[in-house]
Amino acid sequence: MKSYHIFATILAAALATACNGIGENDGKKTGGQMWVHEKPQVAMVEISSGDNVIETYEYTYDEQGRMLTLVRTDHLSNVVMLDLSYTYPGENQMKVQGTFFPIKTNRYIDVSCNPDSGTISYTGSWSGAWSYTTTVGSSGVISSTVCQSNFASSEGYYTSNMDYSELYTVAEGTVTESVIGTGINAKSSKSTRTANSSTLKTIYSKGDQADRQNFAAYLMPDYFPVWIASGLPGNKTLITGISSFTGTIQAPETTALEYSFNAAGNIDSVVRTDRNGSETVLTRTYKFFYKE
């Protein structure tokens, strides 16, 4: 668990930064503008494999450019995975409400931003929902996400504590590495104990083209309904490749990304190729459609 003490130190230092780039003199968005999506706004992302559409993301926005709705549909199973509406109770607050598959009844996520500490906190309304805190650097790019979860059985026979963390390395305004760590401590009323920890390091190859459509949110293991509406992770340039390590052992799975752009320099389509060693496992194409 030593790595978590190091992580806590880094996180404490990061709290001097500003929420979504909201520093005093950094020229970024301020106040309620943190939720605003600059034009052209994405109306739909259609994901296909071969001739088959496998998934879609559909968006609407209010007159200020803030996200109003998100519908994510799995076309292979014909299931709506997310059907969400967004409201903004205060300048630094957002509420995400709707259905999150496989939960069939409406739930909500409360999101709040603290511009002084540079943190965004979000918690789901359902039983067992985790509470996350994401820290954003002064450049507007994420630096960390942490979560602590405690559980106790109804009769007190069993308790567990879980520490979850994501620590990001940023180079020239783009995330180039993430280290995800999980530590669990559990004990029973019979004084039996268990503890374990694990880490996963992911390397993101940095490209040269600007990430104007926040495409990294579709690639990273993020809390998507919150991140996509908040402009996170906030990468300045697009990611061109992904690889990962468990401990010091490199995983055989890799991802390559090729982009095409429209005349204005915005994403037209992205071809994503997932490989296991030299074998291609899946090729997907993300097609972007914009609000007129």
C-alpha positions as CSV (number, residue, x, y, z in Angstrom):
1,M,0.0,0.0,0.0
2,K,3.0,2.3,-0.1
3,S,2.1,3.6,-3.5
4,Y,-1.1,5.1,-2.0
5,H,0.8,7.3,0.4
6,I,2.8,8.6,-2.6
7,F,-0.4,9.2,-4.5
8,A,-1.9,11.1,-1.6
9,T,1.1,13.4,-1.5
10,I,0.9,14.1,-5.2
11,L,-2.9,14.7,-4.9
12,A,-2.4,17.1,-2.1
13,A,0.0,19.1,-4.2
14,A,-2.4,19.1,-7.1
15,L,-5.2,20.7,-5.1
16,A,-3.6,24.1,-5.7
17,T,-4.7,23.8,-9.3
18,A,-7.9,25.2,-10.9
19,C,-11.1,23.4,-11.9
20,N,-11.2,22.7,-15.6
21,G,-8.5,25.2,-16.2
22,I,-10.1,27.9,-14.1
23,G,-7.0,29.7,-12.8
24,E,-6.8,33.4,-12.1
25,N,-4.7,34.2,-15.1
26,D,-4.7,31.2,-17.4
27,G,-7.3,32.4,-19.9
28,K,-9.5,29.4,-19.5
29,K,-13.3,29.2,-18.9
30,T,-14.6,30.6,-15.7
31,G,-17.7,30.0,-13.6
32,G,-20.6,28.4,-15.3
33,Q,-18.7,28.3,-18.6
34,M,-17.0,25.1,-17.5
35,W,-19.8,23.1,-18.9
36,V,-20.0,24.9,-22.3
37,H,-19.1,23.0,-25.5
38,E,-17.6,25.1,-28.2
39,K,-18.9,24.9,-31.7
40,P,-19.2,22.8,-33.7
41,Q,-21.1,20.7,-31.2
42,V,-21.2,17.0,-31.8
43,A,-24.8,15.8,-32.5
44,M,-24.0,12.1,-32.9
45,V,-21.2,9.6,-33.0
46,E,-21.9,6.5,-34.9
47,I,-19.7,3.5,-34.3
48,S,-19.6,0.7,-36.9
49,S,-17.7,-2.5,-37.7
50,G,-17.8,-3.4,-41.4
51,D,-21.3,-2.6,-42.6
52,N,-22.9,-2.9,-39.2
53,V,-23.7,0.0,-36.9
54,I,-22.9,-1.3,-33.4
55,E,-23.3,1.7,-31.2
56,T,-24.4,5.4,-31.3
57,Y,-24.0,8.4,-29.0
58,E,-26.6,11.2,-29.5
59,Y,-26.4,14.6,-27.9
60,T,-28.4,17.8,-27.6
61,Y,-27.4,21.2,-26.0
62,D,-29.1,24.2,-24.5
63,E,-28.7,27.8,-25.9
64,Q,-25.5,28.3,-23.8
65,G,-23.9,25.2,-25.4
66,R,-24.2,23.0,-22.3
67,M,-25.2,19.4,-22.7
68,L,-28.9,18.7,-22.3
69,T,-29.3,15.1,-23.2
70,L,-27.2,12.0,-23.9
71,V,-28.5,8.7,-25.4
72,R,-26.1,5.8,-25.9
73,T,-27.6,2.9,-27.7
74,D,-26.1,-0.6,-28.2
75,H,-27.4,-1.6,-31.6
76,L,-26.2,-5.2,-31.4
77,S,-28.6,-6.0,-28.5
78,N,-31.0,-3.1,-29.3
79,V,-30.6,-1.8,-25.7
80,V,-30.3,1.9,-24.6
81,M,-27.3,1.9,-22.3
82,L,-27.7,5.6,-21.2
83,D,-30.7,7.8,-21.5
84,L,-29.7,11.0,-19.6
85,S,-30.8,14.6,-19.1
86,Y,-28.5,17.3,-17.7
87,T,-29.5,20.3,-15.6
88,Y,-27.3,23.0,-14.0
89,P,-28.7,24.0,-10.5
90,G,-25.8,26.4,-9.9
91,E,-22.8,27.9,-11.6
92,N,-20.5,25.1,-10.4
93,Q,-23.1,22.3,-10.3
94,M,-24.5,19.8,-12.7
95,K,-27.1,17.0,-12.2
96,V,-27.2,14.0,-14.5
97,Q,-30.5,12.1,-14.4
98,G,-32.0,9.2,-16.2
99,T,-31.4,5.5,-16.8
100,F,-28.1,3.7,-16.6
101,F,-28.2,0.2,-17.9
102,P,-28.8,-2.3,-16.4
103,I,-30.7,-0.3,-13.8
104,K,-34.2,0.2,-15.2
105,T,-35.4,3.0,-13.0
106,N,-34.3,6.6,-13.0
107,R,-31.2,7.5,-11.1
108,Y,-29.1,10.6,-10.9
109,I,-25.5,11.8,-10.4
110,D,-24.7,15.0,-8.5
111,V,-21.7,16.8,-9.8
112,S,-20.0,19.8,-8.2
113,C,-16.9,21.7,-9.1
114,N,-14.7,23.6,-6.6
115,P,-12.8,26.2,-8.5
116,D,-10.5,26.9,-5.5
117,S,-9.2,23.4,-5.2
118,G,-9.5,22.5,-8.8
119,T,-11.7,19.4,-8.1
120,I,-14.8,17.9,-9.6
121,S,-16.8,15.6,-7.3
122,Y,-19.6,13.2,-8.4
123,T,-21.8,10.7,-6.6
124,G,-24.6,8.5,-7.9
125,S,-27.9,8.3,-6.1
126,W,-28.2,4.5,-6.1
127,S,-27.2,2.1,-3.3
128,G,-23.5,1.3,-3.5
129,A,-22.7,4.1,-5.9
130,W,-19.1,5.2,-5.5
131,S,-18.1,8.9,-5.0
132,Y,-15.3,10.1,-7.1
133,T,-13.1,13.2,-7.0
134,T,-11.2,14.3,-10.1
135,T,-8.5,16.9,-9.9
136,V,-7.8,19.1,-12.9
137,G,-4.6,20.9,-13.5
138,S,-4.3,24.6,-14.4
139,S,-4.0,23.7,-18.1
140,G,-7.5,22.1,-17.9
141,V,-6.2,18.5,-18.2
142,I,-6.9,15.9,-15.6
143,S,-4.2,14.9,-13.1
144,S,-6.0,12.4,-10.9
145,T,-9.2,10.6,-9.8
146,V,-9.7,9.0,-6.4
147,C,-12.4,7.0,-4.7
148,Q,-12.7,5.5,-1.3
149,S,-15.4,2.9,-0.6
150,N,-16.3,1.3,2.7
151,F,-18.7,-1.6,3.2
152,A,-20.1,-3.4,6.2
153,S,-22.5,-6.3,6.2
154,S,-25.9,-5.7,7.9
155,E,-24.9,-7.9,10.9
156,G,-21.4,-6.7,11.1
157,Y,-19.9,-10.0,10.2
158,Y,-17.8,-8.5,7.4
159,T,-16.2,-5.2,6.6
160,S,-14.0,-4.0,3.7
161,N,-12.3,-0.8,2.7
162,M,-11.3,-0.1,-0.9
163,D,-9.0,2.7,-2.2
164,Y,-9.2,3.4,-5.9
165,S,-6.9,5.8,-7.7
166,E,-6.1,7.0,-11.2
167,L,-2.9,9.1,-11.5
168,Y,-2.1,10.7,-14.9
169,T,1.1,11.9,-16.5
170,V,0.5,14.9,-18.8
171,A,3.0,16.1,-21.5
172,E,2.3,19.3,-23.4
173,G,-1.3,19.3,-22.4
174,T,-2.1,15.7,-23.2
175,V,-2.3,12.6,-21.0
176,T,0.5,10.2,-22.0
177,E,0.2,7.7,-19.1
178,S,-2.2,6.6,-16.5
179,V,-1.6,4.4,-13.5
180,I,-4.8,2.8,-12.0
181,G,-4.4,1.3,-8.5
182,T,-6.8,-0.6,-6.3
183,G,-6.2,-1.6,-2.7
184,I,-8.6,-3.7,-0.6
185,N,-8.5,-4.5,3.1
186,A,-11.2,-6.8,4.5
187,K,-11.9,-8.5,7.8
188,S,-14.6,-10.6,9.4
189,S,-16.0,-10.8,12.9
190,K,-13.9,-14.0,13.4
191,S,-10.7,-11.9,13.1
192,T,-9.8,-13.2,9.7
193,R,-8.2,-10.6,7.4
194,T,-7.2,-10.3,3.8
195,A,-5.6,-7.5,1.8
196,N,-4.4,-7.1,-1.8
197,S,-3.5,-4.4,-4.3
198,S,-3.1,-4.2,-8.0
199,T,-2.0,-1.6,-10.6
200,L,-2.5,-1.2,-14.3
201,K,-0.3,1.3,-16.3
202,T,-1.6,2.5,-19.7
203,I,0.5,4.3,-22.2
204,Y,-1.1,6.8,-24.6
205,S,0.8,7.8,-27.7
206,K,0.4,11.5,-28.3
207,G,-0.4,12.8,-31.8
208,D,-0.1,16.3,-33.3
209,Q,-3.7,17.2,-34.3
210,A,-5.8,19.1,-31.8
211,D,-8.5,17.1,-29.9
212,R,-11.3,19.6,-30.5
213,Q,-14.1,17.0,-29.9
214,N,-12.7,15.5,-26.7
215,F,-12.3,12.2,-28.4
216,A,-10.1,10.9,-25.5
217,A,-13.2,10.5,-23.4
218,Y,-14.2,7.6,-25.7
219,L,-10.9,5.9,-25.2
220,M,-10.1,6.2,-21.5
221,P,-11.6,4.3,-18.6
222,D,-13.5,7.3,-17.4
223,Y,-16.9,8.0,-15.8
224,F,-18.3,8.8,-19.2
225,P,-21.6,10.6,-18.5
226,V,-19.7,13.2,-16.3
227,W,-16.5,13.4,-18.3
228,I,-18.1,14.0,-21.7
229,A,-20.3,16.8,-20.4
230,S,-17.4,18.4,-18.5
231,G,-14.9,18.4,-21.3
232,L,-12.6,15.9,-19.5
233,P,-9.9,14.6,-19.8
234,G,-9.2,17.9,-21.6
235,N,-6.4,16.6,-23.9
236,K,-4.9,19.3,-26.2
237,T,-4.0,16.7,-28.9
238,L,-5.4,13.4,-30.1
239,I,-4.2,10.0,-29.0
240,T,-2.8,7.8,-31.7
241,G,-2.1,4.6,-29.9
242,I,-2.7,2.7,-26.6
243,S,-0.8,0.0,-24.8
244,S,-0.8,-1.3,-21.2
245,F,1.3,-3.0,-18.5
246,T,0.3,-5.0,-15.5
247,G,3.2,-4.5,-13.1
248,T,6.2,-4.7,-15.4
249,I,4.6,-7.1,-17.9
250,Q,3.3,-5.6,-21.1
251,A,-0.1,-6.8,-22.2
252,P,-0.4,-8.2,-25.7
253,E,-3.5,-6.0,-26.4
254,T,-2.8,-2.7,-28.3
255,T,-4.9,-0.1,-30.0
256,A,-4.1,2.0,-33.0
257,L,-6.1,5.1,-34.1
258,E,-6.2,6.8,-37.5
259,Y,-8.1,10.1,-38.0
260,S,-9.7,11.9,-40.9
261,F,-10.8,15.5,-40.7
262,N,-13.3,17.8,-42.4
263,A,-12.4,21.1,-44.1
264,A,-12.6,23.0,-40.8
265,G,-10.2,20.6,-39.1
266,N,-12.7,18.8,-36.9
267,I,-12.9,15.0,-36.7
268,D,-14.8,13.4,-39.5
269,S,-14.1,9.8,-38.7
270,V,-11.7,7.7,-36.6
271,V,-10.6,4.1,-37.4
272,R,-9.8,2.2,-34.3
273,T,-7.9,-1.1,-34.6
274,D,-7.6,-3.4,-31.5
275,R,-5.0,-6.1,-31.8
276,N,-3.8,-9.0,-29.7
277,G,-0.2,-9.3,-30.6
278,S,-0.1,-9.2,-34.4
279,E,-3.7,-10.4,-34.8
280,T,-6.4,-7.9,-35.4
281,V,-9.3,-8.5,-33.0
282,L,-11.7,-5.7,-33.9
283,T,-11.8,-2.7,-36.3
284,R,-14.3,0.0,-35.5
285,T,-15.0,3.3,-37.2
286,Y,-16.3,6.3,-35.3
287,K,-18.2,8.7,-37.6
288,F,-18.9,12.2,-36.3
289,F,-22.0,14.3,-37.1
290,Y,-22.3,17.9,-36.0
291,K,-25.2,20.2,-34.9
292,E,-26.1,22.5,-37.7
